[in-house]
């Protein structure tokens, strides 16, 4: 396989005669003065978001700046149907319209794909920290398997970097925030010659340790650096290239395992329930877990960690893009290489005792190549392409429970994935009003998994293709596709109906404790078929948009993540989701912008085998039945500049963090809001801003792991508390 993939990749790259290049893309914010002209690249070309049959949200650079110095989970506050499960900065899992898979193993790929400038990022641990110096962020809802392909079963999140310009351009922002946070972000770029342009971007984030540790160093603080350099230019007649090199570094920062401890005990179904302060089901002490510890207060931001709590990461990538105008068609090549090294440790028992610690190590590299040929005529727009990717990840895990049970579990694995795909899409305009779209993609994956488990230094289980040929080496092949019809009776009205089929190939689970069942280590692929219809209206002299989408998801083989004791399993289950989305934006008067959205969901996973033996239907995890939000921004002249006020709020009804729907995984309904005030001078290139995130200091969780069975507690990750900050930005003019 390695030889076959490498040969294909070399041939494809050689056929391009080089690499690099950038498609010039318009700014979402610069176009936002006319809502109808917000542009996205959801179909691999620049289009108005109001004129495509895809439910898509785009946040431009000004909207991203208004989020303040928050992590990537802040995107969920302004995007309909989006939830972000952040196990810690080491693993980020997106959930769109209830579609997710919450396995925290480093080797897993998620069903909501993450893209950086059209390049797929397979590693869940490489996502956090990439959101700096961006042109925009696009969130595409619903299967995107035809054009984006890999693991975009339920949609995708794509960040678009700011590109080199043909004029001097740049900025620098310094931010100070709560708990001693000091952060920077900046960029500078412009022409090096008539045909060559460059851009250098950077960001840093230090401090911000918001977890008060009673017995050691406070936790939650970052020590993070990142940089990106791009070189873009013109080649001959109609050729463009972009070469991008980027790197992220977390240097012994204190963001590992920032949990809040809560004592719990399994109920009759084997699902965790919280223990009251005067209850003693484990016979250890009132309010205590099975190991005899209870938190002395109910504050999720105080703890007693004796370590280890660490996070080290180095990620770097090189992306080369080349685009050639061939006259009647455009040829595009995107070549990418990624390398990730990550070391992580947590005080898993969250107590002063040394009962349970957990650490991981990951070394990953990824290489991919995409070739596309596209063109259009008066009535036809077409695209065809080939894609190949190779992912090699070596993962080591240590579960140390010697203090509690006298067990030291070590499990090491190597997962090799190779995949090739062919895809195409045709868009034909039947008349001035009607357009039909058809797309198809076929993907073939080859996966090999080597797994070795040791207990107290003695190797007791080996899993590989020699010992288990039917389970350790597998091939997956399936197709994605779409059929869509669009109706545009006028420039200001757009209606669509579509059927989309998305797929995610099977893979392998990572189990910590035996006994091991070889068949349980492997799981099959999943298929999601989406039946969707919607309308997009542009009203009131193009100052207002009103969009509605209704959808029905039918799953075959939903990859359900299930934690049984401390054993991580992924089991294929039938499931379905139905929902409705409404989005509204308006600029009724100069300087005033209003946004509102509503998502209604009804999702169910069927035939879930609970730890206690019952088989029941369960709610989809991280799928609140009601999610609603909005934003108000008002900007006006004040003295020698312009003053702007902004606030955004989002409500999520109750939801569960796991497929089991354990009582400890039930997250109550909540409202969360932010506020920002900024002042930009007219004659000076300076802007000052003050922001408050989580304005009401709402305590709510982003993640929960039910470990009530073996340990009598649950690990809870809370969103940051109320966060004050101020920033000063200088822009080159």
N, C-alpha and C positions, 0 to 999 in steps of 0.2 A: 504493500500500500504506500509506504513512504516514497518508494521509487516512482510509483505511478503518479502520485500527487506532485512530487517535485518536478517530474518531467513535464507535466501539464502546466505547472506554474511558470517554469522557465520559458516554455514555448509561448505562453500567453504574453509574458512580459516582453519577450523578444519581438513578438509581433507588433507590439506598440512602438518599438524603437526608442524607448525611453520612458520616463515616469515623471510625475508631478503635475501641477496645474490647478487652477482654481476657476470655478464658474462664478462670475460676478453676481452677487445676490443683493437685492434691495433690502433696506432696513425695515423691519416690522414697525419700529417706532416712527421713522420718518414718514411712513405711509399711513400711520394711524390717525393723522388728521382727517383722512377720509377712510372710514372703517371698511369700505368696500375694497380698498386697495392694500390691505394687510396681506403680505405675500408669504407663501410657504413653499416648500419643495417636497410636499407629501407624495407627489407622483414623479419624482426625479427631474422635475423642471419647475421653474419659477411660475407660480400661478396665484391668483387672488384666492384667499381663503373662502370667499363668498361664492366661488364659482366652481367648486369641486365637490363631488359626492363622498366626502370623507369628513367625519366629525373631528375637527382639529382645533386646538387652541394654540396661540402663539404669544409668547411674552417677549417683547423687545428689550433692548438694552436699558432704556429708562425704567421700564417696569421691573426689570431684574435688580437695578440699583435701588429701587424703592423697597425691595425686600430686606435691605440691610445685610449685615454680615451674618447670615444664617446658613445652616447646612442645606443640603439638597432637599431635605424633607419639607422645606418652606414652600416648594412648588405646589404642594397639595393645598395650600391656603387660597390659591387663585385659579385652580384648574378644576372644572367639573369632573366628577367621577374618579379623581385621582387620590390614592392613599399611598403613603410611603412607609414601608416597614424597615426601620434601621436598627438591626440587631446591635450594631455599634458602627463607628465609622469604617470598620473592616468589611461589612457586608451591607449592601443597599439593595432592597427589593421593592420594585414598584408594583402597584396594584391599580388596574384601570377597569372600571365597570365590574368589579368583583373578581377579575381574573388575576391570579397570582399563584405562586408556589413558594412557600415560606421556608424551605429547607435552607439552613445556614451553613451547610458544608461548602468549603471553598471550591470544590470541583464542579458544583452545579451551575447550570445556566438557567436563566429565568424565562418565563413565557411572555414577559413584557421586555422587549429588547431595548438596549441602550445604545445609541449611536452618537459618535462625535464626527461631525463633518462627513456623514454618509459611511463612516467606518464602524462596524460592529465591535462592541466591547464585550467580550465574553465573560470576563472576570468580575464577579460581584464586588470584589475588594478594590477594584480600580476606579469605581464611579465617583466616590466622594472626593471633592477638591477640584473637579474639572470646571466648575462653573465660574470662570473669570474671563474678563475681556471677551464677552460674547456679543454677537450680533442679535441673536434671539434663541429662544428655546421653543421647540415645537413638540406638542403632545398629540399623537394620533391615536384615536380611540377606535377599537374594533380591529379584526385581523388585517394585517398588512403583509401577508405572506407572498403576494405576487411579485412586488417590486423590491421589498426589503428582505423578505425571505426568512432568514434564520431566526426562529424562536420569537417571531412577532405575532404569536397566537392571539393575544388580546390587545395588541397595539404596541406603541413604542414611544420612547422619549428621545428626542434628538437635540443635541446642543450644536449650535452653529457659531464657530469662532469668527470674531471680527477679522477681516481680510486686509492684506496690504493695500494701500491706496496710492493713487497717482499724485497725491499732494501731501505735504507734511501734516501729520495728524497724530494726536496722542493725548494722554491724560495721566494724572496720578491722583490717587485718593488715599488719604490716611484716615483710619477709623479707630476710635477708642470706644470701649464698651464696658459693660458690667464685669465684675470679678477680674479686673486688670487686663482685659483683652486689648491688644494692640494689633491692628491689621493694616495691610497695605494692598493696593492693586493699581496697576498702571500699564501703559503701553505707549510705544512710540513707533511711528512708521512713516513711510513715504517713498518717493522715487530714488533709486540709485542711479538710474540712467533713463533714457527714453523708453527702454523696453524692460527694465528690471525694477522691481519694487520689493520692499522688505517690511516686516513688522516684528517687534520684540514685545512680549507681554510677560507680566510677572504678577505674583501674589504671595503674601505671607500672612500667617495668622498665629499669634502667640498668646498664651495666657487664657483666661476665661474658665478657670477651674471652679465650677459651681457646685460640686459635691463636697460638702464639709466632712472630711475624714477625721474621726475622733482620735485615731491611734497612728496616723501617718500622714503622708502628703495628700493634699486635696486632689480630687479627681475631676476629669472633664476638661482639663486644660489642653490646648493644642500647642504643638511645635511643628509647624507646617510651612513648607516652601513649595512653590511651583513656578515653572517658566515655560515659555513657548516661543519659538522663533520660526518665522515663515519667510520664504523667498518665493516670489511670484514673478512671472515674466511672460513675454510674448515670443513665440518661436515662428519665424518665417511667415508664411501666408496662412493665417487662420489658426495658428497653434497657441495654446496657453498652458502654462504649467504652474504648479504650486508644490513646494517642498516644505513640509512642516516637521519640526522636531520638538517634542515636548517631554517634560519630566515632572513628577510629583514626588515629594519626600516628606514622610512623617518621621521625625527624629526623636525616638524615645519619649513620645508624648504620653499623656496620662488619660487617654480616652478608651482604654481597654476595660471591658466588663463593668461599665458604670451602671450597675443595677441598684434597685431598691428591693430589699428583702421583705418577704411576707410569708408567714407560716401558713401551711395548708395541709389538708388531709384528703385522700380520695373518698368519694361518696360511693354509693352502691353501684354506679356505672363505671367506677374506676377513674373518675374525673375530679380534679382538684377543687376543693372548697376552702375558703379562708377560715382560719382559726381565730376565734374571739380571744380577747385578752384574759378572760377567766376560764377558758377551756383548755383541757389537757388530754387530748385524744391519744397522744403518743406516750403518755406516762413519763414525760421528762420534766416539764414544768408548765405553769400556766402561760398560755399564749406562745409556747415554744414549738420549734420544728422537731423532727425526729432525732436531730443531733443535739438538742438541748439548748438552742439559741433562739432568742426573740429580740427584735428591734426595740430599744427602750422608748422610742417615740414614733409618731405616725408621719414624720417629715420625710418625704422621699429623697430629699437632697442632703440628708445626713446619713453617715454610714460608719462602719467599723471594719475597714479592710486592712488585712495584714499582707496583702499581695499574693501573687503577682498581678499587677494591673499595668500593662504596657502595650504599646502599639508602635511597631516599626514597619515602614513600607517604603519601597523604592519602585516607582513605575516610570518607564520611559517608552516612547513610541516614535516611530518615523513613518510618515505618510507621504506618499508621492502621487500626485494626480496630474494627468495629462489629458488635454482636450483638443481635438483637431476637427476643424470645420472642413468637411469633404465636399462641400457644395450642396448636394441634396441630402446630406446626412451629417451627423456629428458622432465622432468616435471618442469615447471616454474610457480612461484606464485609471483605476485606483488601486495602488499597491500599499500594503501596510504591514508593519512589524511591531509587536508589542512584547514587553518584558516586565514581569512583576515578581518582586521578592517581598514577602510579607511575613512578619513574626508577631504573634499576638499571644497575650496571656491574661488570665482573669482569675480573681479570687472568687471562685464559683459558689462557695458556701456563704459569702458575704458576711463573714463573722470574724472575730479576732482569732478564732481557732484555725489550725491548719488541717481541715477535714477534707476539703475538696477543692482542687485547682484544675484548671483546664487551659491547655496551650496548643497553639497550632503553628505550623510553618508551611508556607506555600512558595513554590518556584514554578512559574508559568511562562511560557512563550507562545505567541500566536502569530501566524503569518497568513495573510489573505490577499486575494487578487480578484478584482472585478473588472470585466470588460463589457462595455455597453455600446450599442449602435442605435441611434435614434434619428428620427426625421419627421417631417410633416409636409402635407400638401394643403390645398384649400379645404378639403373635407377630412383628411386622415392624419392622425398623429400616431406614430408607432415607435416601439422600443423593443429591442431584443438584447439579451445578454447572457454571459457566463460568469459563474462565481465559484471560487474554491477557497477553502480555509483549512488550516491545520492548527490544532490546539494540543499542546503538551503541558500537563500540569502534574507536578509531584507534590503530594500533600502528606504531612506528618501530624499526628494528633497524640496528645498525652492527656489521659484522664487520671489524675492522681487522687485516689480516695484512701490512701494508706492510713491517714489519721482517723477516718471513720470506719472503714471496712478492711483495712490491710491489703488493698488492691491497687496495683499500678498497671493501668491499661495503656498499651502503646499500639497504635495502628497506623500503618503507612500504606500509601497507595500511589499508583501511577495511572493516569487516565490519558489515553491517546485518542484523539478525535480527528478524523479526516472527512471532509465533505465536499461534494461538487454539486452544482445546480445549473440548470438552464431555465431561462425565463423569458417571457415576452408579453407585451400588452398592445392592443389595438384600440384606438378611440376613433370612431367614425361618426361624422355629423350627417345625420339623415336629412335634416332640414335646418332652417334657422332656429328652430325651437328644440328639436330632438337630437340626442346624441346617444349612441350605444357604445359600451366599453366591455371588452373581454380580455381577460388575462389568465395566464397559466404558468406555473412554475413546478418543476420536478426536482426534488433534492434526494441525494443518496448519501447516507452517513455510514462510516465504518468506525466502530468504537471498540477499544480494548482496555480492560480494567484488570490491574494487578493489585491485590490486596493482601496484606500480611498483618495478623493480629498476634500480640504477645501479652501475656499476663504474668506480672512479677518476673519479667525477664525471660520467660519461657514461651517460645513460639507454639501456639496451639491451634492456629487456623491459617491456611494459605488458600488463596483464591486466584486462579489464573487460567489461561486458555488451555494449558496442558491438563490440569486436573479437572476443570469444568468447562469443556469446549462449548457446550450448549448455552452457557450463561455468561462467560467472561469475555467472549468475543462475539459481537453482534453487528448485524447490518440492518439499517432502517432506510426504507425508501417510501416516499409518499409525495403527493402533489398538493399544491395550493392553487387557488384560482378565484376569479371573481367574474360576475356578470352584473352589469349595471346599465340602467337607462336613466338619462337625464332629460329634464324638460325645463326649458328656459323661455317662458312666454314674453319676458321683457328683460331689460338690462338689470332690473332691480328685484327680480324674483327667480329663484332656482329651486327645482324639486328633483329628488332622486329616489330610486329604489334599487336595491342591490342584494346580491347573495355572495358572501365571501366565505371562503374555506381556508382556515389557517391550520398549520400543523406544527408540532414540536416533537422531535425524535425522542426515543426512549434513552435510557441511560442506566446509571448504577447508584445505589444508595451507599451511604457510609455508616456502618454500624459500629457502636462502641463496645458493647458487651455481648457475649454469647448467651445461649447456643446459637450458632449461625446456620441459617438455611440458605444455601446457594441461590435458590430460586427467588428469595426475598431480596437479594442484593441487586437484582436486575428488574427493571420495569419497562413497559412498552410505551410507544409513542401516544400522543394525544391528538385529537382532531376537534376543532371548534368550527362549527358552521354558523354564520351570522346572517340572519334575515333582517334587513334594515331599510327604513324609509325615512326621508326627512325633507325639510324645506329650509331655505335660507332667503330671508327677505331683507332688502335694503330700503329704508323708508325715510320720509320727511326730508326731502331734498338731500338724501344720502348722508344724513347725520346719525341715522339710527339703524341698527341691525337687530333682527329677531330670527333666531334659529331654533328649530325643533327637530329632534331625531328620536325615533322609536326603534327598538331592536329586540331580537329574540336569539339567544345563543343556545345551541344544542351541542353538548359535549359528547364525544365518544372517547373513553379512556382518560378522563381527567386525571392528571397526576397529583394525587392528594398526598400532601406531606403529613405524616402521622408520627408523633413521638410516643412510643410505648415504653414507659419507664425512662431509660436513657438511650433507647435504641431508635435511631432515625430510619424511618421507612417511607418509601413512596409507593403508593398503591393506586392502580388504575380503577377509576370509578365512573359511573354515569353521572352526569350533572347537567343542569340547565340554568340559564339566567335570562330574565326579561327586564326591560327597563325603558325609561323615557328621560330625555335630556332637553332642557330649555335654556337658551342663552339670550341675553338682551344687553345691548350697549347703546348709549346715546350721548350726543354732545348737543344739548338743547340750546345752550348759549355759549358764547366765546369763553374759553377757559374752564368750563365745567364738563367733566366726564363722569358718566355713571355706568356701572356694570352690575348685572345680576345673573345668577345661574341657579338651576335646580336639577338634581339628578334623583330619580326614583328607581330603586332596584329591588328585585325579588329573585334571589338565587338559592339553589339547593344542590347539595351533594347527596347522592343516594347510596344506600347500602353500606354505610360506614360501620366498620367493626370497632366497637369501643373497647377499651382495656378490660372492662368488667365482663365482656362476652356478648353484650347486646349488639344487635345490628339495627341501626336507625338511620333515618334521613336527617341531615344536618344543614344549618345555614352555611352558605359560602363564607369563608373567612374574609375579614376586612371588606365587607360589603354592606355598609349601612343602608337601610331601606330609604332613608331620606338624607340627602346632602344638598345644602343650599348655601349660597354666599353672595357677596357683593362688594363693590368698591366705589368709593366716591373720591374724586379728585377735583380740587378747585384751584386755579392759578390766576393771579391778577397782578397788575402793576402796583408797585409800592415803593415810593422813593426812587432811588437810582437803579432799581432792578425789579424782579418779579418774585412774588411770594406764593408758595404752593402748599396746600394742605391736602393730605391724603389719609384715608383710613380704609381698611379692608377687613371683612369678617367672614367666617365660614362656620356653618353648623353641620355636624354629623350626628345622626341618630345612633342609638346603641349598636355595637358590632362585636364580633368575636375575633380573636387573634388566631385561633386554630380551627382545623376542620372538626375536631371533637366537640367544639362548643362547650368547653369546661366552664363551670361558674367562675373560676379565677381568670379565665380568658375573656370574660364579658366586660367590655369597656362602655361605660355609660355615655349617654348623649352629651354633647358639649357645644359651646360657642367659643371660638378663638378669634381674636382680632389684633391687628397691628395699627400703628399710627405713625405718620411722618410729616415733618415740616421742613421745607427747604427754601433757601433764598439764593437766587442767581442774579449777579450784577449784570447790567446791560453793557457797561463799558470795560468791565474787567472779566477775564476768563475764569472766574472763581464762583464756586457754589458751596454753600454751607448747608448742612442738614442735621436734623436731630430726629431720632426715631425711637420708638418703643415697640418691641415685639412681645407678643403674648400680653397684651395691654392689661387684662384683668387678672394676670398671674394665675391662670387656670392650670391646675395640676391634672395632666392627662398623659396616657401611655402611648408610646409608639410601638411597643412590642411586649410580649409576655411569653415566658417559657414555663410550662407546668411540669415541675419536678417533684410533685407531691408524693408520688408513689415511692421512689427510693429514698428521698431526702426529707420530705415533709416541708418543702418550701417552694415558692415560685420566684423566678427571676423577672423583675419588671424594669423596663426601660422607659423612663419618663421624658417627655419633651422638656426643653430648657425652660426654666422659670422666666418671669418677666425680665426683659433685657433692655436696658437703656444704652443708647450709643449716640455718638456724634461723629460726623465725617466732614472733611474739607477736601474739595476736588478742584484741581487746576487743570484746565484744558488748553492745549495748543490751538491757536487760531491763525 
